[in-house]
Amino acid sequence: MFDYKICQISDTHLTPKNARPANNQRVDPLLKLMQVFDDIYTTRVNPDLIVITGDLIHEGSANDYRDFKTVIDQEERRFNVPIRVILGNHDRTRPFYQGYLQKSYLTRYYYSISNNEWDFYFLDTKCGDLE
């Protein structure tokens, strides 16, 4: 068995276009997320996987999720590791499918990935857009 490093980032609550930051945040949530990525990079954690667990965008639109996917793709190239996401209670499933995945809408977003030693399960505990 080998070591497998996972960096988990949670509750980014990125701000949709033309909205105020959620939860009275005073620093742009995207800036904070980029600082987290920079910290992971500069401290040479060298993760095998990065997972962002829920509340990606606070009640975002398909365009917001599309923009978020652009950021994630950029960071995957920088780290040369997969970045996986899970939806949280403030995410919106239909816009996520439209913008981030660019796939037809399903009521839940869950999946698994495997490598030679590990199986990872990413589960959606949301029921539609109910919190």
N, C-alpha and C positions, 0 to 999 in steps of 0.2 A: 504494500500500500504506500502511496506517495502523499506528500503534503499538497494540499490544494487550498489556495488562498482566495477568499471571497471578500470583497469590499461591499458593504451594504450602505446605501444612502437612502434616507427615508424622508417623506413629507417635504418635498421640495416646494410645493404650493406655488409654482410659477404663475405669474400674473398674466391673465389674458390681455390681448391688445385693448387699449382704451378703458382699462379697469384699474381700480386701486388695489394695491397689494392686500391680500387676505390677512386676517389675523393681526392687523395693525403693524405689519412689518415695516420697518423704516429703511431697510436696505433692500435693493432690488433682488428678489429671489433668484433670478438668473445669474446675477453677479455672485451671489453666495454659492450657487451650484458650481460655477466655474472656479471659484476659489477652492472648493472641495476637490474638484478634479485636479487642480494645480497642486494641492497638498499631497494627494495620492501620488502624483507624478514625481514631485521633487523629493519626497521622503523615500522614494524607491521601494515602496511596498511590493511592487511587481505582482499585482493580483492575477489570478488565473481567470477570474470572472468578476464583473461588477454588476450589482443588482440594485435597481432603484425601486424601492418598495412603497408604492402608493402615494396618493395625492401628488401626482406628477404636476398637473396644472389645475389650479383651483377653478373648477367649473368652466373649462376651456371649450373653444370651438374647434372644428376640424382644422382650420388654418393654424391655430395655436399648437395643436398636436403635430402638424406638418413641420412647423418651425422647430419644435422640440426634437423631432426625428433628425433634422439636419444637425443639431447640436450633438445628438447621440452618435450619429454616423461619424462626425468629426472626431469625437473623443475615442471611438473604437479604433479609428486609424492611428491616433496618437499612441494609445496604449497597446494596440495590436492584441486585444482580448475582446471577447464578446461583452456587450452591455445589455442586460435583460431588464425588462420592466414588469411591474405588477400594478394593477389598478387599485386605487384607494377609494374611500367613500366620497371624496370631493372630485374625483374624476368623472367624466361623462363618457360612457361606453360607446355610444353611437359615434360621436365626434372622434374618439380615439381610433375606432376602426376606420373611419373615413380618412382621417388625416395622418395618423402615425402608421397604421398598417396598410392603408389604401386597399382594403378588402371589404367584402360585404359584411354587414353588421350581423353579429351573433349576440345573444343576450348575455353571455359570459365569456370572459377571456381567461383561459387557462391552458397550460402546456407543460411539457416535460422536455428535458434535454439529458443526454447521457454521454459519458465518455468511457474509457476503459475500466475505470474504477468506481465511478459514482453515477447515481441517478438523482436528478434534481426535479422537483415538482413545484410549479408556480401556480398557485390557486387563486381564484377570484371569489371572494366572500361577499361581493356586492350583489344586491338584487335590483337590477335595473339602475335607476338613478336615485334609489332610496338610500338614506343614510342609516 
